[in-house]
């Protein structure tokens, strides 16, 4: 079983980081935010691999964040790399990430304060795709930025149609709390959707409908840990009226193919 969307922070700053984000987003974490905390959560839940997604909130963080992330390239926690759309040389940074051994990158339009259909993101997605990298992007509403949606389903559809990336993952089932627009604009396109922190927020019937209309071969189980519980998310998923074959794809098979495990 693979959780395709989690977060970890260096031990020295994990506590303060979670305190800040918990206050900003008005939520309570399920782990202590460290790699060891995530490993323990995954072991308890029966998760083999948790994919960690770092967020580079300013260009100057590129080296330090990716140096930390590079400690987790195999085993129970596998981290992607990250970069900022204001990078002075996005092509060089993407090549650096590829050479460091990362299988993918994380983009977060809200925390990077850039609309996803901006040309800078399109260029990053295009070149990352040329390098064979997976690209995971936050989709939809973010509680830390309640006044603006930086990646709407319409923006994501524009990027998909123009760039045609092979391995784009739009988190939060295509757009957190934008699921009617996801059904209109995203479902059926060549893109992956992850389930991060949607259980209990999206109507169960709509979730199942999106999975089946989009294709359960393009849905990835994800929790957004520490912002939802891994064990709790598995239990919720298992209660949904999907077949065991569909659940096996979502829980494990799709991610293994994407990660070439």
N, C-alpha and C positions, 0 to 999 in steps of 0.2 A: 504494500500500500504506500502511496506517495502523496504527500501534502505539497502542492505546487506553489504555495504562497504563504511564507512566514517571514518573521523579522527577528533579528538578533542584534545586540549592541555589545561593544567591548565591556568587560566586567566593571571597569572603573566608572563608566558613565551610565550603565544600564538603569540603575535605580533612579537617578535624576532625570534621565530621558523619559522613562515610563511615567514618572510623576508629572512632568511637563505635558506629555501627550495625553495622559489621562485627564488632566484638567482642561486642556484645550478641546478635546473631543468628547468630554463628559462620558467616559467609559472606564471600565475596570479591567486590568490585565489578568490573564489566566496563568502566566508564567512570570519569572523575574526578569525576562528580557535577555538573558544570557544564552550562549550556545549550550551550556550544560543544562540549563533549565528547559530548553527546547528538546534536547535529547531525552531528558527524563520524561517529558510530556509525551513525546513520540513513542518511547518504549512502553509506557503505560497504555497508550491507545492502540498499540500494534502497528504503528507506522514505521516503515522501513527507512524512508528518506523524507526529510523536510527540506524544501528548497527555500533558501533565505534570499530576500530581495532588498538590497541596500538602496537608500534614496540619497542621491547627491543633491543637496539643496543649494549649493553654490559651487561655481567652477573650481575654486581653490581646494575643495574637499576631495577632488578626484584621487589624488595619490594616497591620502591617509585612509579613506574609506575602502578603496580597493585593496590596499595592503592588508587591512584587517580581513576583508572578504576572502582574499586569496588563501587564508589559512584553512578554508573549508571548501575543498574541491572534490572530496570523496568521503565516503562513509555515510553516517546517519544524517549529517547536515551537509548539503551542497549549496554553496552560495553562487549567485550570479554577480556580475559586476554592475557598475553604474557610471553614468556621466550626465553632465548638465547641458541643456540646449545652448547655453552661452559659451560652451567650450571654444577656446581659441583655435583648436584644430581637431574637430570631431573625428575625422578620418584616422588621424594618428592615434587618438585615444582609443578608438574602436579596435584598431590593429593591436595596440598594447594589451587591451583586455583579452582579445583572442589569443595572443601569444602567452599571456599569463595562465591560460588554461580554462577560462570561464566558458561555459556553454551558452550563456545568455546574459542579457542586460535588463535592468529595471528602469523605467521612466515613470515619473509621477508629475503630470502636468500641474496639479494644484500646488504641491510643495515646491515646484520649480517655477510656478507662476507664469506659465506659458500655455497658450491654447494648443491643443493637440494637432490641429490642422495647420499650425504655423510651419512655414517652409523649413525651419531648422529641424523640427521633428521629422518631417518627411525625408529630409536628407539623411538623418541619423538612421531612421527605419530602413531606408533604401540600402545604405552602405552596410549596416549590420546584417541585412538579409544577404547581401553579396558575400559576406564573410561566413555565412551559415549560422549566425547567432540567433537564438531565440530572443524575442523582445516581449517583455511583459509590461503593460501599461495600465495604470489605474484608470478605471472607467467610471464615469458618473459622479454623483454627489460625494463630497468628502466632509465629514463633520468638523474638520479643522478649518475648512474654508466654506462656511455655509451660504455665503452670498453669491457665489459664482461656481458654475460647473465648467471646469477647464477641459474636460473630455466628454462631450456629449456623444450619444450614438451617431448623430449626424456627422460630427467631426471624424469619428472613427471610421464611418463608412467612406468618407471622402479620402482618407489616408489609404484605406484598403483598396479602393477603386483605382486611385492614381499610382500607388507604389506597388501593389500586389505582392506584399511580403509573404514568404512561405511559412514563417513560424511566428506569427504575431498572436499574442495572448491578451485579450482584453479582460481585465480582472472584474470581479463582482458581477458576473453574468452579463458582461457587456456594458454595464453602466448602473452603478448603485442607485436605486430608487428612480431609475429611468427606464423601467423594463417594458413599458408600453412602446416607447420609442425603439428599444432594442428589437422588439418583435417586428416593428415596421422597417427598421433600417439595417439591422445587423444579421438577423436570423437567416441562415442559408448561404451567407458569404463564406469565403475561404479564410476562416479565422477561428482561433480557439477561444473559448470562454472558460473562466475559472469560477468556482463556487465560493470564493472567499467572503466570509462574514455575511452571507445572504440568508442563511436559514433562520426563519422566524421573522425576517424583514420582507421577503417576497412571498406572495401567496403560493401555497404548495401546488395548486393546480397550474398556475402560470409557470412555475419552475419546471414542472414535468413537461408542460407543453413546449417551452423553449428548448428543453433538452431534446425532445423527439423531433420537433420541426427543424432544429438546427442540425441534429445528428449527434447521437451520444458518443460517436467516435471523435468529436471535437469539444467535449466537455471534460474539464480537469478538476478533480477534487482539490479543494483548497480551503484553508481556514482563516488566514490572516493572523494566526497566532503571533503575539500573545493576546490579540484583540477578540478572539473567540477560542473556546476550548476545543482541543483536537478530539478528545474522547466524546464530548458532547456533540460535535459536528458529525462524527461517524454515526452515532446513535440516531441523530435526526435523519441523516441520509438513508439509513437502513429502514426507517419507518415509511419512507415515501413509496408510492405505488409504481416503482420501476422494476423491471425484471432483474433477476440475478445477473444475467448476461450484460444488461445495460449498466448495472452498478459495478461490475468487474471492470468494464471499460473505463468508467469515470474514476473509480478508486485507484486504478493501477495501470491498466494496459496502455491507455492513451499517453500517459506521462512517460512510461518506459520507452515507447516508440519515439517520442519527441526528444527525450534525453539520450536516445540510443544506448540504453542500458542492456 
